Amino acid sequence: MTDHILTTLDGGILTITLARPGKKNAITQAMYSALAEATERARTDDTVRVLQFRGEGDSFSAGNDIADFIALGSQGAQAADMPVFRFLKALADLDKPAVAAVRGRAVGIGLTLLLHCDMVVVAEDALLSAPFINLALAPEAASSLLLPALIGHQRAFEMFALGEAIDGRTALAWGLANRAVPADQVEATAQDLAAKLALRAPNSIRKTKQLMRDAEHLWALMQREGEAFGSQMRSPEAMEAFMAFSQKRAPDFSKAG
Ligand code: COA
């Protein structure tokens, strides 16, 4: 149980709110379990026509909670046993439309989850980044396929390898978003799109989404990525990166090998 994931169902739109604003909506293990449950519900509950993701406070999400990475890495946890995998499977299987409203930071899975949304509204000044290599990790959520497919290999590689953020206008220009609007219009714009989608013929929209994505392939890739991610998470170079984040210093990979 967690208070950091809130769900509401209104007019056929199931809205999932990441609600841990004091930590920029960084996602804990308990939050992944709640996200998985809500995303599974979106697929199986006939009253849900559209799933919407949003974040409370000034950020969409700062990604995986780094304190959890430290705990899981030192316990030697296997990626496949982690609740994030249940959430990823639910995202791969989701065949109803998903909309995201993104203000502020979208980091790590805060960005890669957008690759599973069908309509993404970003603030013009939002900052999106995928700093897996800064943390000595590897891409997840099928982003090793979906990000280069959307924006091209070189841009995706640079986002993974240098970890620098792109702003919302760039995300729109690169095809990562449908709309880039002033921050105070993000929620209303996403809500309008979700409301339109909720009125569309439900079976037609589902079949369209099923035809546009290969859920089995995405899940197989997520599992393969999970092996690389898991072994990196348990590695000394990742532990150095996690400790550097907690100690608010730059990581030192000069002795890694
Ligand atoms: N895990 C755990 N805590 C996090 C976090 C994360 N991923 N991201 C932010 N927080 C916490 C900070 O430690 C800080 O906590 P504190 O107030 O107790 O010190 C609080 O959230 C606010 O973050 P802060 O860094 O002060 O905000 P900022 O506006 O200066 O920077 C970010 C925002 C998102 C750029 C920065 O927090 C960051 O880089 N976070 C890590 C992102 C990341 O690498 N995620 C994993 C990707 S795989």
Residues whose N, C-alpha, C, O or C-beta is under 5 A from the ligand:
A	BS01	COA	G22 K23 K24 A26 A62 G63 N64 D65 I66 A67 R105 V107 G108
